[in-house]
């Protein structure tokens, strides 16, 4: 077991996890594409996203201060949770200090606030009108200040969505001090974001790391290895399609995934 780091005062390191998920689907007609967008919009509305983020906050051991959520027309949703790494209970009244701004009065009422930590999610469903490919993107940001770590929620987030491509960034900023006054720029060991993803999950993906260790910046991209076509067809059975069409659809799906993964168009 690693020896615990003894700090002077409090831990003010800022840890930020940015997590982009892409789900790709084949919806043959324009009507099916619109139905897919409606289906995704209902599956991942702001209420469900709020439940997911609440569980993320529980996993990392933080506490919710405030929730803001919104569903959009024609599609998409956003949720933001302000969080703290300590419990705020009872009829307390206290001024937030340091990087915090604002006043809390009572357990449920926030008069004004700007806390150090937050969790946000935004969804972006869209479809390609020419090749019947629809994509669903989810952007999640978990920013914490103190000893709580957003990496602890990574496996849960991956399992909460159908993920064909994932782009994950993790960065530790600022510094704190140990009891001798020596600066600490990171308070945990990490060589790769992959260290925090279950081995069974990693086996399903091709993964690439781009890390800048001297800046405590870590970047990982993952691309699903196998495509089981039936899982990518919206309101369509694979056996309704002739072999040549199945192959063409599979190739289009893979092309879409590779372009998103690489950040380049394939002509």
C-alpha positions as CSV (number, residue, x, y, z in Angstrom):
1,X,0.0,0.0,0.0
2,X,1.3,3.4,-1.0
3,X,2.2,5.7,1.9
4,X,-0.3,8.5,2.3
5,X,0.9,12.0,1.5
6,X,0.8,14.3,4.5
7,X,-0.2,17.8,3.4
8,X,0.0,21.2,5.0
9,X,-3.4,22.8,5.1
10,X,-5.7,21.5,2.5
11,X,-5.4,19.8,-0.9
12,X,-6.0,22.4,-3.7
13,X,-5.0,20.4,-6.7
14,X,-7.5,20.6,-9.6
15,X,-8.2,17.4,-11.4
16,X,-10.2,17.5,-14.6
17,X,-11.5,14.5,-16.6
18,X,-12.9,15.3,-20.1
19,X,-14.7,12.3,-21.6
20,X,-16.2,12.2,-25.2
21,X,-18.3,9.2,-26.2
22,X,-19.5,8.4,-29.7
23,X,-22.2,5.9,-30.6
24,X,-22.7,5.1,-34.3
25,X,-25.8,3.6,-35.9
26,X,-27.2,2.7,-39.3
27,X,-30.7,4.2,-39.9
28,X,-31.7,3.5,-43.5
29,X,-34.4,6.1,-44.4
30,X,-34.8,9.7,-43.5
31,X,-37.7,8.7,-41.3
32,X,-35.7,6.1,-39.5
33,X,-32.9,8.6,-39.0
34,X,-35.3,11.0,-37.3
35,X,-36.8,8.2,-35.3
36,X,-33.3,7.3,-34.1
37,X,-32.6,10.8,-33.0
38,X,-36.0,10.9,-31.1
39,X,-35.1,7.5,-29.5
40,X,-31.7,8.8,-28.4
41,X,-33.2,12.0,-27.2
42,X,-35.7,10.1,-25.0
43,X,-33.1,7.6,-23.8
44,X,-30.7,10.2,-22.7
45,X,-32.9,13.1,-21.6
46,X,-31.9,15.5,-18.9
47,X,-33.6,13.5,-16.1
48,X,-31.7,10.3,-16.9
49,X,-28.4,12.2,-17.4
50,X,-29.0,13.8,-14.0
51,X,-29.2,10.3,-12.4
52,X,-26.0,9.3,-14.1
53,X,-24.1,12.3,-12.9
54,X,-25.5,12.0,-9.4
55,X,-24.1,8.5,-9.2
56,X,-20.7,9.8,-10.5
57,X,-20.7,12.3,-7.6
58,X,-21.4,9.4,-5.2
59,X,-18.6,7.3,-6.7
60,X,-15.9,10.0,-6.4
61,X,-17.1,10.8,-2.8
62,X,-18.2,14.4,-3.4
63,X,-21.4,16.2,-2.5
64,X,-24.0,18.0,-4.8
65,X,-24.5,21.7,-4.2
66,X,-26.8,22.5,-7.1
67,X,-28.2,21.0,-10.3
68,X,-29.0,22.8,-13.6
69,X,-30.5,20.8,-16.4
70,X,-32.1,21.5,-19.8
71,X,-33.6,19.5,-22.7
72,X,-33.3,21.2,-26.2
73,X,-35.5,21.5,-29.2
74,X,-35.1,19.8,-31.7
75,X,-32.7,17.5,-29.8
76,X,-30.0,17.3,-27.1
77,X,-29.7,17.8,-23.4
78,X,-27.3,19.4,-20.9
79,X,-26.9,18.9,-17.1
80,X,-24.5,20.7,-14.8
81,X,-23.9,19.8,-11.1
82,X,-21.9,22.0,-8.8
83,X,-20.1,19.8,-6.2
84,X,-17.9,20.0,-3.1
85,X,-15.5,17.6,-1.6
86,X,-17.1,18.0,1.8
87,X,-20.6,17.6,3.1
88,X,-22.7,20.7,3.6
89,X,-25.6,19.8,5.9
90,X,-27.8,21.4,8.5
91,X,-28.9,25.0,8.7
92,X,-25.5,26.3,8.2
93,X,-24.5,29.6,6.9
94,X,-21.0,30.1,5.7
95,X,-19.0,32.2,3.2
96,X,-17.1,30.1,0.7
97,X,-13.5,31.1,0.5
98,X,-10.4,30.5,-1.6
99,X,-11.5,29.8,-5.1
100,X,-15.1,29.6,-4.0
101,X,-17.4,32.6,-4.2
102,X,-20.9,33.0,-2.7
103,X,-23.0,32.3,0.4
104,X,-24.9,29.2,1.3
105,X,-27.9,29.6,3.6
106,X,-29.6,26.4,4.7
107,X,-29.3,22.9,3.2
108,X,-31.3,23.4,0.0
109,X,-31.1,27.1,-0.8
110,X,-28.1,28.6,-2.6
111,X,-28.3,32.4,-2.8
112,X,-25.1,32.7,-4.9
113,X,-22.4,30.4,-5.7
114,X,-19.3,29.6,-7.8
115,X,-17.7,26.4,-6.4
116,X,-14.4,24.9,-7.3
117,X,-15.8,21.6,-8.7
118,X,-18.5,20.6,-11.2
119,X,-19.8,17.8,-13.4
120,X,-21.3,18.5,-16.7
121,X,-22.8,16.5,-19.6
122,X,-24.0,17.6,-23.1
123,X,-25.4,15.4,-25.8
124,X,-25.2,15.9,-29.6
125,X,-27.3,13.5,-31.7
126,X,-27.0,13.9,-35.5
127,X,-27.3,12.0,-38.7
128,X,-25.7,12.0,-42.2
129,X,-28.4,12.6,-44.9
130,X,-26.5,10.8,-47.6
131,X,-25.1,7.6,-46.2
132,X,-27.7,6.6,-43.5
133,X,-25.2,6.9,-40.7
134,X,-26.3,8.5,-37.4
135,X,-24.1,9.4,-34.6
136,X,-24.7,10.2,-30.9
137,X,-22.0,12.2,-29.0
138,X,-21.8,12.7,-25.3
139,X,-19.4,15.2,-23.7
140,X,-18.8,14.8,-20.0
141,X,-16.5,16.9,-17.8
142,X,-15.7,16.1,-14.2
143,X,-13.6,18.8,-12.4
144,X,-12.7,18.3,-8.8
145,X,-10.5,20.2,-6.3
146,X,-9.2,18.4,-3.3
147,X,-8.6,14.8,-2.6
148,X,-11.6,13.4,-4.6
149,X,-10.6,11.9,-8.0
150,X,-12.8,11.9,-11.1
151,X,-10.9,8.8,-12.4
152,X,-12.8,6.6,-10.0
153,X,-16.0,7.1,-12.0
154,X,-14.4,6.3,-15.4
155,X,-15.6,2.6,-15.6
156,X,-19.1,3.6,-14.5
157,X,-19.3,6.3,-17.2
158,X,-18.1,3.9,-19.9
159,X,-20.8,1.4,-18.9
160,X,-23.5,4.0,-18.9
161,X,-23.4,4.6,-22.6
162,X,-23.0,2.5,-25.8
163,X,-19.4,3.5,-26.7
164,X,-17.9,2.9,-30.1
165,X,-15.2,5.6,-29.8
166,X,-14.0,7.3,-26.7
167,X,-11.7,10.3,-26.3
168,X,-10.5,10.8,-22.7
169,X,-8.4,13.6,-21.3
170,X,-7.2,13.9,-17.7
171,X,-5.1,16.7,-16.3
172,X,-3.9,17.7,-12.8
173,X,-3.2,21.4,-12.3
174,X,-2.0,23.7,-9.6
175,X,0.0,22.5,-6.6
176,X,-0.4,21.8,-2.9
177,X,2.3,21.4,-0.2
178,X,3.4,18.7,2.2
179,X,4.1,19.3,5.8
180,X,7.7,20.3,5.0
181,X,6.5,23.1,2.7
182,X,7.6,21.2,-0.4
183,X,5.3,21.7,-3.4
184,X,3.3,18.7,-4.7
185,X,2.1,18.9,-8.3
186,X,0.2,15.5,-8.3
187,X,-0.9,13.4,-5.3
188,X,-1.4,10.0,-6.9
189,X,0.5,7.6,-9.3
190,X,-0.6,7.4,-12.9
191,X,1.1,6.3,-16.1
192,X,-2.0,6.1,-18.3
193,X,-5.7,6.6,-18.1
194,X,-6.0,3.0,-19.1
195,X,-4.8,2.1,-15.6
196,X,-8.3,3.1,-14.5
197,X,-10.3,1.1,-17.0
198,X,-11.3,-2.5,-16.4
199,X,-9.2,-5.1,-18.3
200,X,-12.4,-6.7,-19.7
201,X,-13.4,-3.3,-21.1
202,X,-10.0,-2.6,-22.6
203,X,-10.0,-6.0,-24.5
204,X,-12.9,-4.7,-26.6
205,X,-11.0,-1.6,-27.8
206,X,-7.9,-0.6,-29.7
207,X,-6.3,2.1,-27.5
208,X,-3.8,4.9,-28.1
209,X,-2.1,7.1,-25.5
210,X,-0.6,10.5,-25.9
211,X,0.7,11.6,-22.5
212,X,2.8,14.7,-21.4
213,X,4.1,13.5,-18.0
214,X,6.0,16.6,-17.2
215,X,2.8,18.6,-17.4
216,X,0.6,15.9,-15.8
217,X,-1.5,15.7,-18.9
218,X,-2.9,12.3,-20.1
219,X,-4.8,11.5,-23.3
220,X,-6.3,8.2,-24.4
221,X,-8.4,7.3,-27.4
222,X,-10.3,4.0,-27.8
223,X,-11.9,2.4,-30.9
224,X,-14.2,-0.6,-30.7
225,X,-12.5,-3.7,-32.3
226,X,-15.5,-5.8,-33.5
227,X,-18.7,-4.7,-35.2
228,X,-21.6,-7.1,-34.8
229,X,-23.8,-5.6,-37.5
230,X,-27.2,-6.3,-35.8
231,X,-26.2,-4.1,-32.9
232,X,-25.8,-1.1,-35.3
233,X,-29.1,-1.4,-37.2
234,X,-32.0,0.7,-36.1
235,X,-35.4,-0.9,-36.6
236,X,-33.9,-3.4,-39.1
237,X,-33.0,-7.1,-39.0
238,X,-29.6,-8.0,-40.4
239,X,-31.2,-11.0,-42.2
240,X,-33.4,-8.7,-44.2
241,X,-30.3,-7.5,-46.0
242,X,-28.5,-9.2,-48.9
243,X,-24.8,-10.0,-48.1
244,X,-23.5,-7.3,-50.4
245,X,-25.5,-4.6,-48.6
246,X,-24.4,-6.0,-45.2
247,X,-20.8,-5.6,-46.3
248,X,-21.4,-2.0,-47.6
249,X,-23.1,-1.0,-44.4
250,X,-20.3,-2.5,-42.2
251,X,-17.7,-0.7,-44.3
252,X,-19.6,2.6,-43.9
253,X,-19.9,2.2,-40.2
254,X,-16.2,1.3,-39.8
255,X,-15.2,4.3,-42.0
256,X,-17.3,6.6,-39.8
257,X,-15.7,5.2,-36.7
258,X,-12.1,5.5,-38.0
259,X,-12.7,9.1,-39.1
260,X,-13.9,10.1,-35.7
261,X,-11.1,8.2,-34.0
262,X,-8.4,9.6,-36.2
263,X,-9.8,13.1,-36.6
264,X,-9.4,12.9,-40.3
265,X,-11.7,12.3,-43.3
266,X,-11.2,9.2,-45.4
267,X,-11.9,9.7,-49.1
